[in-house]
Amino acid sequence: MIYDWYCDKCDIEKETIESIKEYTGVCSCDQCGNDMRRLYTPTQIIGAEVQNPYYCHGLGKVVKNKYDVSEECKKRGVAQVGNDFTSGDKMEKTFEKQRREKLEKRYEF
Ligand SMILES: [Zn+2]
């Protein structure tokens, strides 16, 4: 699942990819550390409606929506992490780091 987050304070968006099992319902802003607000993208609300096509720099092509992006990722065997596209080892490391950070956060409370 791709989750979209928004920080009211910094006015930035962020995407995380987590399995439903891993999903914690919270996400901290990279810049200010505040809890980010979960965004529900139109695709998740109204299904596979076509959004405004946009040029995706990571993929180097025009895509219609997030579904397009994830399909393209699947085809290429890469994953989208934030605005970067990565594959294999690096992706695992990124996920591992996110997991560790989350665990550490939990212990702080
Ligand atoms: Zn912020």
Backbone and ligand atoms as CSV (ligand in chain L), in Angstrom:
chain,resi,resn,atom,element,x,y,z
A,1,MET,N,N,0.837,-1.197,0.000
A,1,MET,CA,C,0.000,0.000,0.000
A,1,MET,C,C,0.874,1.249,0.000
A,2,ILE,N,N,0.471,2.227,-0.785
A,2,ILE,CA,C,1.164,3.507,-0.756
A,2,ILE,C,C,0.339,4.471,0.090
A,3,TYR,N,N,0.977,5.063,1.057
A,3,TYR,CA,C,0.281,6.017,1.909
A,3,TYR,C,C,0.815,7.425,1.639
A,4,ASP,N,N,-0.089,8.362,1.555
A,4,ASP,CA,C,0.298,9.752,1.339
A,4,ASP,C,C,0.108,10.529,2.629
A,5,TRP,N,N,1.073,11.374,2.893
A,5,TRP,CA,C,1.039,12.160,4.124
A,5,TRP,C,C,1.274,13.615,3.814
A,6,TYR,N,N,0.733,14.465,4.677
A,6,TYR,CA,C,0.882,15.893,4.462
A,6,TYR,C,C,1.207,16.572,5.786
A,7,CYS,N,N,2.193,17.484,5.751
A,7,CYS,CA,C,2.534,18.256,6.938
A,7,CYS,C,C,1.975,19.667,6.780
A,8,ASP,N,N,1.045,20.031,7.660
A,8,ASP,CA,C,0.423,21.354,7.593
A,8,ASP,C,C,1.441,22.454,7.799
A,9,LYS,N,N,2.395,22.180,8.660
A,9,LYS,CA,C,3.367,23.197,9.032
A,9,LYS,C,C,4.332,23.504,7.884
A,10,CYS,N,N,4.875,22.465,7.293
A,10,CYS,CA,C,5.893,22.652,6.246
A,10,CYS,C,C,5.281,22.681,4.851
A,11,ASP,N,N,4.008,22.329,4.742
A,11,ASP,CA,C,3.349,22.267,3.443
A,11,ASP,C,C,4.080,21.314,2.493
A,12,ILE,N,N,4.423,20.150,3.006
A,12,ILE,CA,C,5.067,19.162,2.141
A,12,ILE,C,C,4.293,17.850,2.204
A,13,GLU,N,N,4.421,17.108,1.116
A,13,GLU,CA,C,3.792,15.798,1.061
A,13,GLU,C,C,4.855,14.726,1.055
A,14,LYS,N,N,4.474,13.556,1.485
A,14,LYS,CA,C,5.419,12.453,1.542
A,14,LYS,C,C,4.648,11.167,1.297
A,15,GLU,N,N,5.320,10.225,0.688
A,15,GLU,CA,C,4.690,8.935,0.462
A,15,GLU,C,C,5.460,7.854,1.194
A,16,THR,N,N,4.748,6.937,1.778
A,16,THR,CA,C,5.421,5.774,2.345
A,16,THR,C,C,4.777,4.533,1.756
A,17,ILE,N,N,5.564,3.498,1.640
A,17,ILE,CA,C,5.036,2.222,1.166
A,17,ILE,C,C,5.137,1.231,2.314
A,18,GLU,N,N,4.005,0.783,2.761
A,18,GLU,CA,C,3.999,-0.159,3.874
A,18,GLU,C,C,2.953,-1.229,3.611
A,19,SER,N,N,3.199,-2.387,4.134
A,19,SER,CA,C,2.160,-3.406,4.051
A,19,SER,C,C,1.087,-3.046,5.068
A,20,ILE,N,N,-0.098,-3.574,4.857
A,20,ILE,CA,C,-1.190,-3.244,5.764
A,20,ILE,C,C,-0.840,-3.676,7.191
A,21,LYS,N,N,-0.109,-4.769,7.294
A,21,LYS,CA,C,0.318,-5.264,8.601
A,21,LYS,C,C,1.220,-4.264,9.306
A,22,GLU,N,N,2.102,-3.627,8.525
A,22,GLU,CA,C,3.076,-2.706,9.111
A,22,GLU,C,C,2.490,-1.332,9.383
A,23,TYR,N,N,1.383,-1.041,8.762
A,23,TYR,CA,C,0.828,0.300,8.816
A,23,TYR,C,C,0.506,0.709,10.251
A,24,THR,N,N,1.083,1.821,10.677
A,24,THR,CA,C,0.916,2.242,12.070
A,24,THR,C,C,-0.079,3.383,12.214
A,25,GLY,N,N,-0.424,4.019,11.090
A,25,GLY,CA,C,-1.374,5.120,11.151
A,25,GLY,C,C,-0.741,6.447,11.514
A,26,VAL,N,N,0.546,6.451,11.736
A,26,VAL,CA,C,1.230,7.707,12.011
A,26,VAL,C,C,2.476,7.814,11.153
A,27,CYS,N,N,2.866,9.057,10.881
A,27,CYS,CA,C,4.057,9.291,10.088
A,27,CYS,C,C,4.619,10.640,10.519
A,28,SER,N,N,5.900,10.700,10.772
A,28,SER,CA,C,6.493,11.955,11.214
A,28,SER,C,C,7.080,12.714,10.040
A,29,CYS,N,N,6.973,14.025,10.108
A,29,CYS,CA,C,7.523,14.891,9.068
A,29,CYS,C,C,9.050,14.846,9.118
A,30,ASP,N,N,9.675,14.709,7.951
A,30,ASP,CA,C,11.134,14.669,7.892
A,30,ASP,C,C,11.755,15.991,8.314
A,31,GLN,N,N,11.005,17.066,8.098
A,31,GLN,CA,C,11.571,18.393,8.370
A,31,GLN,C,C,11.365,18.855,9.801
A,32,CYS,N,N,10.116,18.764,10.293
A,32,CYS,CA,C,9.837,19.322,11.612
A,32,CYS,C,C,9.520,18.267,12.664
A,33,GLY,N,N,9.314,17.033,12.227
A,33,GLY,CA,C,9.071,15.962,13.187
A,33,GLY,C,C,7.642,15.866,13.674
A,34,ASN,N,N,6.798,16.780,13.212
A,34,ASN,CA,C,5.378,16.724,13.594
A,34,ASN,C,C,4.700,15.500,12.988
A,35,ASP,N,N,3.604,15.098,13.583
A,35,ASP,CA,C,2.806,14.048,12.980
A,35,ASP,C,C,2.206,14.579,11.689
A,36,MET,N,N,2.262,13.777,10.655
A,36,MET,CA,C,1.697,14.201,9.379
A,36,MET,C,C,0.274,13.678,9.262
A,37,ARG,N,N,-0.484,14.374,8.432
A,37,ARG,CA,C,-1.878,14.025,8.208
A,37,ARG,C,C,-1.958,13.039,7.047
A,38,ARG,N,N,-2.733,11.995,7.221
A,38,ARG,CA,C,-2.895,11.022,6.147
A,38,ARG,C,C,-3.760,11.623,5.043
A,39,LEU,N,N,-3.267,11.531,3.811
A,39,LEU,CA,C,-4.046,12.022,2.678
A,39,LEU,C,C,-4.685,10.841,1.975
A,40,TYR,N,N,-5.910,11.019,1.600
A,40,TYR,CA,C,-6.568,9.982,0.838
A,40,TYR,C,C,-6.639,10.450,-0.599
A,41,THR,N,N,-5.896,9.793,-1.449
A,41,THR,CA,C,-5.834,10.229,-2.843
A,41,THR,C,C,-7.125,9.830,-3.555
A,42,PRO,N,N,-7.472,10.562,-4.588
A,42,PRO,CA,C,-8.699,10.263,-5.325
A,42,PRO,C,C,-8.773,8.816,-5.779
A,43,THR,N,N,-7.624,8.229,-6.124
A,43,THR,CA,C,-7.666,6.832,-6.580
A,43,THR,C,C,-8.152,5.924,-5.466
A,44,GLN,N,N,-7.807,6.252,-4.240
A,44,GLN,CA,C,-8.215,5.397,-3.134
A,44,GLN,C,C,-9.677,5.617,-2.771
A,45,ILE,N,N,-10.198,6.803,-3.112
A,45,ILE,CA,C,-11.574,7.111,-2.744
A,45,ILE,C,C,-12.557,6.705,-3.836
A,46,ILE,N,N,-12.246,7.088,-5.065
A,46,ILE,CA,C,-13.219,6.838,-6.124
A,46,ILE,C,C,-12.757,5.785,-7.115
A,47,GLY,N,N,-11.756,5.020,-6.766
A,47,GLY,CA,C,-11.301,3.976,-7.663
A,47,GLY,C,C,-10.321,4.495,-8.685
A,48,ALA,N,N,-10.253,3.853,-9.830
A,48,ALA,CA,C,-9.197,4.140,-10.793
A,48,ALA,C,C,-9.562,5.287,-11.730
A,49,GLU,N,N,-10.136,6.346,-11.192
A,49,GLU,CA,C,-10.439,7.515,-12.016
A,49,GLU,C,C,-9.146,8.144,-12.530
A,50,VAL,N,N,-9.190,8.620,-13.750
A,50,VAL,CA,C,-8.007,9.238,-14.339
A,50,VAL,C,C,-7.815,10.638,-13.762
A,51,GLN,N,N,-6.615,10.879,-13.294
A,51,GLN,CA,C,-6.292,12.209,-12.799
A,51,GLN,C,C,-5.546,12.962,-13.892
A,52,ASN,N,N,-5.150,14.191,-13.579
A,52,ASN,CA,C,-4.381,14.947,-14.549
A,52,ASN,C,C,-3.050,14.249,-14.799
A,53,PRO,N,N,-2.757,13.963,-16.058
A,53,PRO,CA,C,-1.466,13.340,-16.341
A,53,PRO,C,C,-0.326,14.273,-15.926
A,54,TYR,N,N,0.730,13.703,-15.441
A,54,TYR,CA,C,1.883,14.528,-15.072
A,54,TYR,C,C,3.159,13.777,-15.407
A,55,TYR,N,N,4.227,14.530,-15.537
A,55,TYR,CA,C,5.502,13.925,-15.884
A,55,TYR,C,C,6.185,13.430,-14.620
A,56,CYS,N,N,6.456,12.155,-14.589
A,56,CYS,CA,C,7.112,11.575,-13.431
A,56,CYS,C,C,8.616,11.500,-13.697
A,57,HIS,N,N,9.363,12.287,-12.933
A,57,HIS,CA,C,10.807,12.354,-13.167
A,57,HIS,C,C,11.504,11.032,-12.872
A,58,GLY,N,N,11.028,10.376,-11.828
A,58,GLY,CA,C,11.655,9.111,-11.442
A,58,GLY,C,C,11.566,8.075,-12.543
A,59,LEU,N,N,10.440,8.070,-13.247
A,59,LEU,CA,C,10.237,7.074,-14.293
A,59,LEU,C,C,10.600,7.605,-15.669
A,60,GLY,N,N,10.675,8.927,-15.785
A,60,GLY,CA,C,11.028,9.521,-17.059
A,60,GLY,C,C,9.933,9.415,-18.088
A,61,LYS,N,N,8.681,9.399,-17.621
A,61,LYS,CA,C,7.568,9.342,-18.566
A,61,LYS,C,C,6.332,9.990,-17.952
A,62,VAL,N,N,5.378,10.259,-18.811
A,62,VAL,CA,C,4.135,10.857,-18.344
A,62,VAL,C,C,3.219,9.761,-17.810
A,63,VAL,N,N,2.707,9.997,-16.626
A,63,VAL,CA,C,1.793,9.018,-16.041
A,63,VAL,C,C,0.470,9.694,-15.732
A,64,LYS,N,N,-0.572,8.899,-15.672
A,64,LYS,CA,C,-1.902,9.453,-15.435
A,64,LYS,C,C,-2.221,9.543,-13.947
A,65,ASN,N,N,-1.767,8.567,-13.216
A,65,ASN,CA,C,-2.090,8.529,-11.795
A,65,ASN,C,C,-1.115,7.600,-11.065
A,66,LYS,N,N,-1.348,7.464,-9.766
A,66,LYS,CA,C,-0.454,6.646,-8.943
A,66,LYS,C,C,-0.490,5.183,-9.360
A,67,TYR,N,N,-1.653,4.764,-9.851
A,67,TYR,CA,C,-1.774,3.378,-10.287
A,67,TYR,C,C,-0.806,3.118,-11.439
A,68,ASP,N,N,-0.753,4.077,-12.364
A,68,ASP,CA,C,0.186,4.012,-13.475
A,68,ASP,C,C,1.608,3.854,-12.974
A,69,VAL,N,N,1.942,4.673,-11.984
A,69,VAL,CA,C,3.299,4.658,-11.440
A,69,VAL,C,C,3.615,3.297,-10.837
A,70,SER,N,N,2.677,2.775,-10.049
A,70,SER,CA,C,2.983,1.501,-9.404
A,70,SER,C,C,3.049,0.366,-10.410
A,71,GLU,N,N,2.228,0.467,-11.460
A,71,GLU,CA,C,2.288,-0.555,-12.503
A,71,GLU,C,C,3.630,-0.511,-13.223
A,72,GLU,N,N,4.068,0.716,-13.513
A,72,GLU,CA,C,5.343,0.904,-14.204
A,72,GLU,C,C,6.485,0.381,-13.322
A,73,CYS,N,N,6.375,0.653,-12.028
A,73,CYS,CA,C,7.385,0.168,-11.083
A,73,CYS,C,C,7.449,-1.347,-11.102
A,74,LYS,N,N,6.288,-1.966,-11.103
A,74,LYS,CA,C,6.222,-3.428,-11.102
A,74,LYS,C,C,6.911,-3.986,-12.342
A,75,LYS,N,N,6.624,-3.331,-13.476
A,75,LYS,CA,C,7.199,-3.770,-14.741
A,75,LYS,C,C,8.715,-3.710,-14.695
A,76,ARG,N,N,9.237,-2.635,-14.066
A,76,ARG,CA,C,10.679,-2.426,-14.043
A,76,ARG,C,C,11.344,-3.077,-12.835
A,77,GLY,N,N,10.529,-3.574,-11.931
A,77,GLY,CA,C,11.091,-4.205,-10.739
A,77,GLY,C,C,11.720,-3.216,-9.786
A,78,VAL,N,N,11.184,-1.992,-9.762
A,78,VAL,CA,C,11.692,-0.991,-8.825
A,78,VAL,C,C,10.554,-0.570,-7.904
A,79,ALA,N,N,10.898,0.193,-6.888
A,79,ALA,CA,C,9.880,0.682,-5.971
A,79,ALA,C,C,10.063,2.171,-5.776
A,80,GLN,N,N,8.957,2.827,-5.500
A,80,GLN,CA,C,9.025,4.255,-5.270
A,80,GLN,C,C,9.157,4.504,-3.772
A,81,VAL,N,N,10.203,5.230,-3.406
A,81,VAL,CA,C,10.394,5.591,-2.008
A,81,VAL,C,C,10.504,7.105,-1.965
A,82,GLY,N,N,9.462,7.727,-1.463
A,82,GLY,CA,C,9.414,9.180,-1.523
A,82,GLY,C,C,9.382,9.589,-2.977
A,83,ASN,N,N,10.317,10.410,-3.399
A,83,ASN,CA,C,10.357,10.787,-4.798
A,83,ASN,C,C,11.429,10.029,-5.570
A,84,ASP,N,N,12.073,9.101,-4.872
A,84,ASP,CA,C,13.131,8.344,-5.518
A,84,ASP,C,C,12.622,6.991,-5.985
A,85,PHE,N,N,13.293,6.472,-6.984
A,85,PHE,CA,C,12.998,5.120,-7.403
A,85,PHE,C,C,14.226,4.283,-7.156
A,86,THR,N,N,14.009,3.161,-6.579
A,86,THR,CA,C,15.139,2.354,-6.176
A,86,THR,C,C,14.787,0.889,-6.342
A,87,SER,N,N,15.761,0.047,-6.233
A,87,SER,CA,C,15.467,-1.376,-6.395
A,87,SER,C,C,16.280,-2.207,-5.422
A,88,GLY,N,N,15.814,-3.386,-5.222
A,88,GLY,CA,C,16.549,-4.402,-4.480
A,88,GLY,C,C,17.096,-3.963,-3.134
A,89,ASP,N,N,18.409,-4.097,-2.983
A,89,ASP,CA,C,19.077,-3.870,-1.703
A,89,ASP,C,C,18.750,-2.535,-1.074
A,90,LYS,N,N,18.856,-1.475,-1.888
A,90,LYS,CA,C,18.673,-0.132,-1.348
A,90,LYS,C,C,17.271,0.011,-0.760
A,91,MET,N,N,16.307,-0.567,-1.441
A,91,MET,CA,C,14.928,-0.503,-0.986
A,91,MET,C,C,14.797,-1.191,0.361
A,92,GLU,N,N,15.364,-2.375,0.462
A,92,GLU,CA,C,15.303,-3.131,1.713
A,92,GLU,C,C,15.914,-2.328,2.845
A,93,LYS,N,N,17.049,-1.706,2.555
A,93,LYS,CA,C,17.726,-0.912,3.583
A,93,LYS,C,C,16.863,0.251,4.021
A,94,THR,N,N,16.222,0.886,3.049
A,94,THR,CA,C,15.362,2.022,3.382
A,94,THR,C,C,14.218,1.576,4.276
A,95,PHE,N,N,13.604,0.462,3.934
A,95,PHE,CA,C,12.503,-0.048,4.747
A,95,PHE,C,C,12.993,-0.420,6.141
A,96,GLU,N,N,14.168,-1.045,6.159
A,96,GLU,CA,C,14.747,-1.475,7.428
A,96,GLU,C,C,14.974,-0.256,8.323
A,97,LYS,N,N,15.482,0.815,7.727
A,97,LYS,CA,C,15.762,2.031,8.473
A,97,LYS,C,C,14.464,2.629,9.015
A,98,GLN,N,N,13.429,2.652,8.158
A,98,GLN,CA,C,12.141,3.192,8.589
A,98,GLN,C,C,11.575,2.386,9.740
A,99,ARG,N,N,11.697,1.071,9.637
A,99,ARG,CA,C,11.186,0.206,10.695
A,99,ARG,C,C,11.898,0.476,11.997
A,100,ARG,N,N,13.235,0.591,11.899
A,100,ARG,CA,C,14.031,0.829,13.106
A,100,ARG,C,C,13.640,2.147,13.751
A,101,GLU,N,N,13.492,3.173,12.908
A,101,GLU,CA,C,13.138,4.491,13.423
A,101,GLU,C,C,11.791,4.454,14.127
A,102,LYS,N,N,10.879,3.707,13.558
A,102,LYS,CA,C,9.550,3.612,14.161
A,102,LYS,C,C,9.609,2.900,15.509
A,103,LEU,N,N,10.396,1.842,15.541
A,103,LEU,CA,C,10.528,1.098,16.791
A,103,LEU,C,C,11.125,1.980,17.869
A,104,GLU,N,N,12.174,2.712,17.485
A,104,GLU,CA,C,12.827,3.603,18.451
A,104,GLU,C,C,11.851,4.639,18.974
A,105,LYS,N,N,11.024,5.153,18.072
A,105,LYS,CA,C,10.037,6.149,18.463
A,105,LYS,C,C,9.070,5.588,19.489
A,106,ARG,N,N,8.651,4.349,19.251
A,106,ARG,CA,C,7.693,3.724,20.148
A,106,ARG,C,C,8.236,3.635,21.565
A,107,TYR,N,N,9.535,3.330,21.646
A,107,TYR,CA,C,10.115,3.160,22.974
A,107,TYR,C,C,10.234,4.474,23.723
A,108,GLU,N,N,10.208,5.563,22.982
A,108,GLU,CA,C,10.336,6.871,23.640
A,108,GLU,C,C,9.096,7.231,24.441
A,109,PHE,N,N,7.967,6.669,24.052
A,109,PHE,CA,C,6.736,7.064,24.730
A,109,PHE,C,C,6.521,6.320,26.032
L,1,ZN,ZN,ZN,6.762,19.406,8.901
